Amino acid sequence: MSNHTIDPRTYLELSQEGCGAHKFYEVVVEGTEVAIRYGRIGETGQSRTASYATRAKAEAAASKKIAEKLRKGYAPAVRGVRKRRPATRRQIVSRRSTARRAPVLWRFRSGSPALGIFVDDERCWVGNQAGDVYTLAHDGSVTARYGLPDGVKCIVSDDFWIYAGCDDGKVYDLGAKIPHVAYEIAEDVDIFWLDIHDGVLGVSDADGRITMIDHEDDFQWARSGSGRSGWMVRCDEDGVYHGHSRGVAMYDSRTGDERWTTPTSGSVLFGWQEGDEVFAGTRAGTVDRIGKDGALRSVYRCDASVFSCAASPDGRYVFAGDSHSSVYCFARDGRRLWKLATGCGAAYSMQFHGDRLYVVTTDGSLACIDASESAVTAAEQGSVPDAVDVKAPAWDAVTPSAELETVTAADIADVDGVVVECVDDDGRLRVRVASPGFDPTWRVQFPKDIRHPGARYVVADIAESSRGGFYRVRGDIRRLA
């Protein structure tokens, strides 16, 4: 037997301040076997074992893996020293609005203060601090319920894909029947807000930093802003728009180079974007409209701190929600058109869609407000419809699971679908398309929690990313036996 040249067990960590890296890598040599375990600090992680002809060859393979990790910035550590950082929850002391009541068509009480909202032509999403996510039709009927492990910070859309960012540091893909983990953010990053564009995730945090993570959950770049409390991040093809206590900055989405910084009327508490403009709600009671060239174009003044804002897609109207449970509408030129009370708390987040303003509030409601001119005029005169109180059905929530339906090749012979496979790429589990007609060198953005080396899966569809270079999974996923 040869002399040992390395320790039987080597434990390394990579945890860099200001970026998404918060990982461990452990190598254990037992006889002729090398066991490797890796993942996020504080979690079990994934493991794999390889066998070698001799102990010497096993040690040589282990030494090579350790050296590679040391070159990448990993360092020896003691397991359990680094701890998970607690999440920050936004707190609003909501006061009753003195304005007339808004024309609320229906209201759904989710059961806990709600920050997450997304609305499209098909449905409305609401996510609350208890981890519940509901979908509703535009008539207010509940169509689905998901249960995530921690409070929902925000719900964002990236073309076809819908994601929920949670206080457990994970971002869940809600595009299939079962939620799956799409991204994992360092547990020492106190997440304030998230946005995703073409598979690239932007994270703003309590320390005023902005961090970008690519479709494979690999760190791209991070920058420290000039302020703190980054409650705003919005992303598009060219830029990342980051709002914090001192203003809004724009960074090149690929390189991270700062392009401009524009001071705002007060600390930024919320952000929105439409076309070539971004909108920042501030503690000073304003919504600042900023061109994506950095020019301040308009300022819309409310009567209290603005905790949410939105705009119509054509930029004709700008909306705001304040800490006194009021919502506002402004014309593009800055004129206040109306101010009305929600009747269900202050709006944490909001979205305008099809002449309706949807808000999620401090009392956990998702409310649908008729923002048409006739409805608002009637409301200002004291005439509002009787709001329908939507009840949550007694459904069991669909929770994240690493268990998948298993099918055979015979099962899918006559069914449309694409086969992908998981491979071990130097200690990282990657996914590529196995079906013909796709570029085999491109990787596939695929849920992290269901990857197993050597496994094959059948997915409903594969779409090319907008920028090219990788594929994205759409729809349900089944494991191929």
N, C-alpha and C positions, 0 to 999 in steps of 0.2 A: 504494500500500500504506500502511495506517495505521501510526502509531508503536505500538510494543509498550507496553502499559500494565501487563502482568504478566510475570513470569519465564516462559520457555518450559517450565520444569519446577519444580513446587512439591511438596515432600515434607513431610507433616505426620504427627505421631504423637499419640496419646492413650494415656497410661499413668499411671493414677492409683493411688497407694499405697492398699491396703486394699479395692480393688474389682476387678471382673472386666475392666475396660477395659484392653486392651493391643493397640491397633490402629494401623494406618497408613492414610494416604489420599494418593495421589499423582495429580497432574494434569499432563499433558503436552500442550502446544499445538503442533501442527505444521501450518502453513498454515491450512486451514479445518477441520481435524479436532481433536477433543479426546479424548484417551485418558485414562481413569480406571482406576487400579488400587487395590484396597483389600483389607484382610484383617488377619490377626494378624501382629504384628511378628515378623520372622524367617522368615516363610513367603512363598511366591510370591503367594498371594492370588488374587483374581478380577479380571478386567479387562473393559472395554467401551469402545467407540469410537463417537463421534457426529460426523456431518458437518454443517457449516453453510454458508450461502450465501456468507458473506464471512469474512475473517480477523477483522474487528471483532466480528462476532456470535459467533465462536468464543471470542474473548477474553472477551466479556461473559458468556457461559455459564460459562466456566472461573472467572471472578472470582466469580460468584454461588455456585458450588459451594464454592470456597475460603472465602468469607465465612461460609457456613452452618456449615462444619466448625470454623472459628475460634470461632464463637459457642457451639458445643457443647463447647469445651474443648481442641480440637486445637491444637497449636503447631508451628512450624517445627522440624525436627530433621534430624540427619545419619543416613542409613541405615547400619545395622550397629553403632551405638554400644550400643544396648540389647541385651543378650544373654539367652538362655534360662537360667532358673534350674534347677539340677539338682534331681531329685526326692529326697525323703527316703524311705528304706526302713526299715521297722520291723525292729529287730534284737532277737532273744531268744537268750540263752545258755540253751538248754534243758537241764535236769538230769533224770536218770532218776528217775521216781517210785518211792517205796518201797511204794506201795499195791498191792493185788492188781489183776490185769489186768481191764479192763472187757470185757464180752461183745461184742466187735466181730464183727459178722456178715460184713462185707466191707470191703476196703480197696483203694483205687485210688491208685497213686502217679503223680502228674501230672508229675514230673520236676524240679520247682523249688518252693521254699517258696511256700505258697499262703495268700492272705488272703481271696480272694473266694469267697463261698458264697451260694447261694439254693436253697431247696427248696420245691416245691409238690406238689400231688397227682399231677402227671404225671412230673416229673423232678427231678434234682439237678444244680446247676451248681457248677463249681469253676473258679476263675481263679488263675493263679500269676504269680510275678514274672518269668517268661520270656515272658509275654504269651499263654500258652496258656489257652484256655477249653474245657472239656469239659462235655458233658451226659451224664448217666447215668440209666438207669431205676432204680426202687427195688430191683431185684434186683441192681444193680451193673453191669449191662451198659452199655457205652459206646454212645451213640447219635449223637453229633456232636462235631466238633472245630473250633474257630475259632482263628485266629492273629492276635493284635493286635500293633501295632507296639512296645508297651512293656509294662512290668509292670502287672498288674491290681491296683489298690488295693482295690476292692470291687465286688460285684455286688448291685444293688438292683432291687427290683420296684416298679412303679407301676401297680397294677391289672393289666391285660393285658401291659404293656410290661416288658421286661427290659433293664437297662442295665449296662454295665461301665465303671467309671471307671479311667483309665489314667495312668501316670506321664508320658505325653507331653502331659498337659493336656487331653486330649479324653475325652468320654464317648460310648461307642458303643452304638447301639441294636442289640440282638441278636434282635429280634423277627421278622426275615425270613431268607431263605436266606443273604444276604450282610450282614455288619455295615456300618453306616453311621454317620457322625459326627452325633450329635444336639446336642452342646454342645461349645464350645471355651472353656477357662478360661485366664485370663492366665498366660503362661509364667513370670511372676515371682511367682506365687502357689504356694507350696510346699504342695500338697494333702496333707492327712492323711486326710480321709474325706468321703464324699458321701452324700446322700439325695435322693430325688425324690418329690414328691407333686403329683398332677394336673398334671404337666408343668413344675412349678417346681422348680428345682435348688437345693439348699443345699450349700455348700462350707465346710468348716472346715479351717484351715491351721496351719502351724507357728507362726505368730505369735499364735495364739489369736483370730483373726478369724473371723467368720461372714459369708458373702457369699451373696446370693440372686440367681438369674438366672432369667428367665422363659422361657416356651416358645419364644420367638423368639431366645433366646440374648442378650437385652438385660439389662443390669445393672438390678436393682431397688433393692437397698440393701445396705449392709455395716455391720457394727458391730465394734468392738474389744472383746473380752472383758477381764475383769480378770486373766486368767492367760494362759499360753502353751500350745502343743502341743495343739491342738484335735482330739483323737482321736475325738470323739463329735459327730455331728449326726443328729438324727431329726426328721422333719417330719410334721405332720398338717394337717388343714383349718384349724385355728386358730393353731397355734404352730410354732415352730422351737426345738428343745431342744439346747442347745450345751454340751458338756462339755469342760473344759480343766484346767489344772493347779490351779485353785482351786475348782472346783465345777461346778455345772450351772446355766445360765441359760435362761430361756424368753423368746422374743421373739414379738411379734405377727407372723404370717406375712405380712401385707399391708403394714403400716407400718414394721416393724422396731423398734417401741417395746418396751423391756424391761419385762416384767411381773413377774418375780421372779428372784432368784438364791439358790441353796441351796448352802452349803458341803458338801463331801463328805469322807469319811474320809481321802482322799489324792488325788493327781493322777488324773484320769480317763483311763483307757487304752482304754475301749471303751464303747459305749452300745447299748441295746436299748429297744424300746417295745412295750407291749401295752395296748390299751384306754386307760384313763385314768391310766396309770403309765409312767414311764421307769425304766430300770435302768442304773446306772453301775458298771462294773468299775474298781477303783482299784489304784494302786501299793501301797497299804497292805494289800492282801490282802482286800478286802471287795467285796461287791456292795451298793450303796446303792439302795434302792427308794424312789423319789420320786414322789408324786402329781403330776399335771399342774397342780395348784394350788400346787405348790412345797413341800408338806409332806413331810418325811422320815418314811417309814412303817415301814421295817425296814432292818436291816443284817445281811448274811449274811457270816460270817467264814470265810475260807480260810486255808491255811497258807503261802501265798506270793502274790506279786503276781498280780493277775487281769488276763489279757490278752484275755479274751472272756467274754461272758455271754449268756444267753437266758432265756426264760420260756415256760411253756405258755400257750396262748391264754387259758385261763380264770384264769391267775395262780396256780394251785394249786402249781406247782413252779417253782423258780428254779434255773438251771444256771450253772456257772462253769468256766473253764479257767485253770489257773495256769501259771507259768513253769517248774514242775517236772514238766510232762507229766501232771498229774492233772486229772481232771474231777470235779465235785461236783454233787450234787443236794440242794436244801433244800426243806423245807415252807414254806408261805406265812408261818408264824409265826416263821421263823428257824431252826428245828431242822435240823441237818445230817442228812440221811437216808443219804447214802453218799459215799464218795470212792474213785475207782478210777483206774488208770493207763491211758493211751491205748495205750501200746506203740508209738507212731509219732510221738513228739514233742509239743511244747506246742501247744495249740489257739490259733491266731491268731484264728479266728472260729468261730461255731457257730450252729446252729438246731435247735430241737426240732420234730418233725413226726410225728404218728401213733405215739406211744410209742417213737419212735426219736430219738436225739440224733446229729446229723450234725456233724462237726468237720472243719476243714481245718487243717493243721499245718505246723510248721517243716520237716519233712522232705518236704513237698509232697503229703502224703496227704489224700484225702477218705475219712474213715472213718465207717461206719454202725454205731452202738452201740445194741444192744437195751436200752432204758431201762425196760422193763416190770418190775413188781415181782418176778415170778418169776425173770426172767433176772438181775436185780441180786442177789437173795438167793443164787442159785446161784453167782454170781461172787464174792460175799463169802466163800463157803465153798470157793473155789478151783476151781469148775467153770465153764469157759467153752467156747463152741463153737470149732471150728477156723475161724478167719477165712479167707474166700476172698480170695486175692490176685488182683485184677482187673488184667489186662494192657491197656496202651494199644494199640489197633490201629494198624497202620502206614498210617494215613490221611494224606493231605495236608490241612493245615489250610485252612479257608475263610478268606480274608483280606479286609479291607476293600477295596472297589473302587468307583471312580466310574463304571465301565462298567456299563451296564444292557442287558438284553435289549430289543430294539426290536420293536414290534408296530405293525400298521396298524389302522385303524378296522375293516376287514373281518375282521381276526383276532379282534377282541373283540366283534363284533356279537352273538354268542350266548353271551357269557361275562359273568358278573356282575363288576362293577367300577365304580369311580368315577374320573372324569377330573378332574385338577387341572392348573393352569397356573402357571408361574413368571413373575412380572412384576418390572420394575425400579421400585422405589418410592424415588425420590430417593437413588439410590446403594446401596440395600439390596435384595437379592433376596428377595421375598416370594412366598408360594404361596397361592392361593385355589382354591376348588372351581369347576370349570366345568360339571359336570353339573347338571341341573335338580333342584330339591327341596332345595337347601341355601342358606344365607344367603350371598350373594356378598360381603358386607362383612366376613365373618369370615376371619381368616387361618388357615392350616393349619400345624401343627407338622410339619416336613418335614426330612429329612436335609440338612445343610449342604453336604456334599461332592458332591452330584449336582445342585445347582441351576444352571440355565442360563437366562438371560433369554429369554422367548418360548417356552420348551420346554413341552410338555404330557406328562403322565404318566398311566398307569393304575395305580391302587392297589387292593389287594384289598378294602379297606373304609375307611370314614371314621367316626370316633366323636366325639361331642361331649364336650368336657371336662366334668368334674364341676361346675365353677363356671360353665360356659358362657362364651361369648365367643370361643372358637376351637375348631377341629377338630384331631383327631389321627389320623395314618395308622396303619393296622393291616395287617400282612402284607407280601407282596412288592410291589415297585414295578417297573414296566416303562415304558420311554419310548415315547411315541406318535409315530410317524413322520408 
